[in-house]
Amino acid sequence: MLMTTKLDSSYFIDLEEKYGAHNYHPLPVVLAKAKDVYVWDVEGKKYLDFLSAYSAVNQGHCHPEIIQTLIEQAQTLTLTSRAFYNNVLGEYEKFLTTLLGYDKLLPMNTGAEAVETAIKLARKWGYMKKNIPENKAIIIVCEGNFHGRTTTIISFSSDPTARNGFAPYTPGFLSIPYNNISALENILKEQHTNIAGFLVEPIQGEAGVVVPDEGYLRSAYELCKKYNVLFIADEIQTGLGRTGKLLACDYEDIKPDVLILGKALGGGVMPVSAVLASDEVMLCIQPGEHGSTFGGNPLACKIAITSVNVILNQHLSENAYKMGERFRKGLQDIQKKTKRISIVRGKGLLNAIVINEQEGKKAWDICMDFAKNGLLAKPTHGNIIRLAPPLTITENQIDEALDIIEKSIVF
């Protein structure tokens, strides 16, 4: 009789350690299956997913409508490149620009690609429309930002892990404190002639879910208008329902001049990103000046349409708002029972707890306890644990998660 050996987690971890680059430090959990808010490891253990692939799985894992779209389009046409038109890209562009109130969409694949696109777009607009002298365009960014890890993006990062050892850096960026409207106003007063854009996350996700003061985004937007500077919102993580509205900028009723989307746009199935802007801004880029072989491919476009429709039709933004309120209330109740949690913060279903590591356990150790008890989350910036489940989560599942978190922290 042929005997088969079931491979355990250590086998797969060892494979990655031996043959893969060591550019990540994952929790030692090997996932093999997923459905909605749950994932299973190779041993069959079930977990609540409270990372959602960094908000790429807002619609829940393997959403049946998104998977059906994937299958149907994959059997018809997947890739043409932009050397030719295809019969899906225009439909996708019309759908998303109409929904969000923009003239034009430039399709890309990953979030970092979309940020790079927005940077190029802002610079080109600065030279063509604002008459900034050649090679003098400046883009303002915020300390603590995370927009990706390409060479240009890490050039304006304040995270030494992402930045150190990769010089020389790309010039043309000025960094100011986040959530500090005076700092933005001062730099605009001093250097507005050469400033093309202000690139900002409505909530700084990777920095530890840092939520700015109410009115900060609106004031920043108005200052940009005053000084003829593009307001560029990176909603790759905060967009598409995550914070309780379709866009986090909707909380302050502002429409960015340049909007960057990604992650959940692909429904957890494939990388899809997009940059949206007005004709005045977008048409500064002409044929040959920017592109992507896979950007705007028919498979990605069909998946993106379905992914967004799932968020709209299943009212996932509204659910994120409601479940987020319940979740933060539960976290605050747990905080009262322990000194291990110093801060609870967030908006919608993008939340974090700051761990007081003087109380005996590091954030990493607590995440290991979460996993032992059936919930997956990951530390960011050392002592902060980001908690961001799929937006399909129910009240019972929120309560299940709170029970696990309390069990893991309060003892």
N, C-alpha and C positions, 0 to 999 in steps of 0.2 A: 504493500500500500504506500502511495506517495504521501509523504508527510510535508506539510507546509509550516513554516515558522512565521508567527506574527511578529512584525517589526515594531519595536517600542519607540518611545520618544527619543531616547538616547541615540538610537541609530541615525535618526534624521538630523538631530543636532550635531552629531559628529560629522555627518556628510557636509553640512554647511560650514562647520569650522574648518574642515580640511580643504574644501574646494571653493568656498566662497570668500569674497572680500570681507574684511572685518570692519565694515563701516556702519554697523548697527549693533546694538546691545539688547537683544530681545529678552523678554521673560522666557524661562525654559518651559514653554508650553508649545506643543506641536499640533496645530489645528488641521483637521481633515474634513470637516463638514460644517455647514452653517445653514440656518433657516431663521429668517426674521431677526429677532433680538438675541438668539442663542447660537453658540458655536460648540463643536465637540472636538476633543483631541483624539489622537490616534488610539488611545486606550479606551475611548468611548465616554470619557467624562464630559459632562455638560456644563457650560458656563454662560452667564449673562455677559454680553459684549458691551462694555462701557468705554470703548474707544472708537468703535465704528470706523476703523481704518482712517482715523483722523478726520472724521465727518464725511468720508466718501460714501458711507453706507447709510445715508439718512433714511432711505426707503426700506431699510431692512435687508438682510442678506437674501440673495437669490429670489428677489421679488418676482412672482410668476408672470406678471405683465412685461416686465423688463426682459426676463429670460425668453419669453415667447417672441418678443421683438428681435432679440439677438438671434434666435434660431432662424426666424423667417428671413431677416435681411442677410444673414451669413450664408444662406442657401441661394441668395439672388445676386448680390453684388457687394463686395466688401471694400475694395480700394480701386481708385482710378488715378490717383494723384491729381494735382490741380492743373495738369497739362490739358485736361478736358473738363467739360461740364459734367455733372451727374444730376440725376433726377431727384435727389434728396436734399442736397445742401441748401438750395434756395428755399425749400419748404422750412427747413430748420431755421435759417436766418430770419425768414419772415415771422415764424412762430415766436422766437425769443425776443426779437427787436420789438414786435408789436406788444408782447406781454409786458416788457420792461420799459417801453417808451423811448427807444433809441432808433437812430437812422440806420446804423450799420453794425455788423458783427464780423470780427476777424476770428476764424476758428483755429485753435491750436489743440495740443494734446494734454500736456501736463501743466500744473500750476506755475512752476518756475518758468516754463516757456511763455505762458501768458503774461507774467510779470515782466519778463524781458521785452515782450511785445509792447506792453504799455510804456515802458521806459523809452523805447525807440520812437514810439508814436508821440510821446510828449516832447521829446527833443526835436523831432521833425516839425511838429506844430510850432514849437518855440522859434525855430529858424524861419519857417515859412510865413507864419501869421503874426508873431509877436516881434519879429525882426531882431531877435537876439543875435549878437555878433557870432561869427563862426567859431566853433569849439568853446563857447563860453556858457552853454546851457547848463543850468543847475536844477537838480531835483532835490527837494527837501524830503527827508525821511525821519523816522522816529527811533529813538533809543529803545532797545528791547524788541525791535521788529523781528519778524521772521517771514520772509517772502520767498525762501528757497535757498539752494546751495550752489548755484552756478557762480562762476568767477566774478561776474559783475555784481550779483546780489550779495555775495559775502563781502564784497568791497565796502558795503555800507552797513554790515552787520555789527552789532556790539557784543555778539556771542563769541568769546575767544575760541571755543571748540570748533565752531564753524569757520572761523577766520584765520586763526594763527597757522602759519606755515604755508600759506597759499599766495603770498605776495609775488609780484607787484599787483597792486589793486587798481581797479578802474576808477578814474577821477570823475568829478562832476556831481558829487552828492554832499549835502550838508545835513548832519544829524542833530535833532533837537529833542528835548525831553518829551515823552508822550504825555498826553492829557495836560498840557501846559499851553494855554492859548496865548499867554503873554510872550512865550518864547517864539511861537509862530509869528505873532504880529511884529515882534522886534526884527526878526530876520527878513520878513517881507518889506518892512519899512526901509531897511538898510540895502537890500540887494534885489528888490523885486524886478528891476530891469532885466536881469539875466536869469530869473527863476521861471522855469517852464512848468513845473508841477509840484504838487504835494502828495506823496504816496503814503497812505495810512491804512491800517487795519481798524475797522470799527470796534473790534475787541481784539486785543493781542492774545491769540490762542496759545502759541508755543511758549510765550513768556510766562504762562501760567493763568490764562483766562483773566487778563487784566481788563476790567470794564471801566471806561473813562467816565468822568462826571457827566451828568445829564446836561445837554447843551453844548458840550465840547465839539461834537461833529458839526452841529449847525453853525457855531461861531467860526470854526475853521473853514467851512464851506463859504460863508459870507466874506471872510477875509480873502479867500482865493478869488472870489468874484471881484472884490474891490481892487485887487492888485493884478488882475488879468493873469491868473495862474490856474492851471488845470487841477481840479480836485480829483485825485485818483484813488478809488476805494478798492482795496484788496479784500474781496468777499469770498475768496476761495474756500475758507473754512466757515465763515459766519453766514454765508449766503445760502439760499434755497432751503429756508425753513428752520435752520439750526437754532436761531436765537428766539424763535417765537413769532417772527414775521418773515415774509419771503426773503427780504434783505434786511440786514441789521440797520442800514441807513434809513429804512422806513420808519424807525422809531423817532427820528428827528425830521422826517418829511423832507429829506434832501435827495436830489438826483445827481450822483457823481457825474462829472464830465467824462470820466473814463471809468468803466466798471469791469472788474476782473472776476471771472467765475471759474470754478473747476470742481474737483473732488466729486460732490454729489451729482454734478451734471452728468457724470457717467454711470450713475446708479449702482456703483459698486461692481460694475461689470468690466469696464475698460476706461482708460484715461481719456477724458474729454475736458477741454478748457476753452474759454472764449473771452475776448475783449470786446466791449461794446462802447460806442461813442457816437457823436453827431457826425454829419457829413463834413462839417468844417474841420473836425479833428481827423476823422478816419481817412478822408481822401487826400491827406497830406502824404500818405504812403501810396506809391504807384507800383505797377508791375515790375518785378525783379528786385524790389527793395526789401521784401520780407516774404517768408513763406515756410511751408512745412510739407513734406511728402504725404504724411498721414493726416495733417490738419484738414478737417472738413470731409473726411472719408465717409461714404454712405452709411457704413455700419455705425460709426460713432454718432452721426447726425440722427439716425433713427432712434438709437438708444437714448440720446439726450432728450428728444421730444417726449418719449415715453416716460423717462425719468422725471422730468418736470411735471408732466401731466399727473403722474402718481402723487406727487407732492400736493398739487392743486386739488385733484379729485378726492383724495383721501384726507384732505384738510390737515396735513401733517404740520404745517406752521402753527395752526391753532392748537393742535395736540401738544406740540413742543412747548408752547407757552403754558398751557394748563399743567402738563406733567412736570415742567420745570419749577413751577411754583410749589407743587407738592413735594418735589425732590429736595429743593433748598430748605423748605420748612422742616423736612425730616432730618436733613444734615444739621441744621441748627439745633434741633432737639438732641441729636447725638453729641454735638459740640458741648452742650451743657453738662454732659455726663463725663467728660474727659478733658484733660489738659493737652492731649495729643493733637487736637485740632485747634489751630489758632485763628484761622480765617475760613469762612465759607463765602464764595462769591460766584457770580455767573449771571447768565440771562438765557431764558428758554432752557434748552437742553445742552448748553455749553457751560459747564460748571467745573469748579475746582475746589479742593480743600488744601490749605497750607498746613503742613505737618510741623509741629513743634518737636524737632528731633532731640531736644534736651530731655524729652520725657521717655527715652528708652529705646525707641525704634525709628529707623530711617524710613523715608517714603518707599524706597525699594522693598524693604522688608515687609511693610504693610501691604504693598501690592502683591507680594508673594503669599501673604496670608489671605488676601482677597481671592487669589487664584485657588488656594487650597480649599476655600469655602464656596467656590463656584461663581466668581465674578472676575472679569479681566479688565484691568486698567493699567496705566503706565505713568511713572513719574515724569515730570518735566522740570527743568531748571532745579534739579536737586531735591528740594523738599516739598514740591507741589505735585499733587495728583490730579490730573485732568479726568473728568467724569462726563462722558458724552455718548449715551446710548443711541441706537437708531430711533428715529422720530415716531416709529410705530408703537413704541412701548406703551403698555397699559398701566392702570393704577395698581393692579395686583403685582405686576412685574416691578414697578417702582418700589412698592412695599417690600417685595422679595429682596431687591437690591439693598434697601436700607437695612434690612435685617442682617444681611451679610456684612455690610460695612460696620454696623454696630458690633457684631460678633467679633470682627477682626481688629477693632480698635479699642473697644471698651472692655477691659478685663483687669 
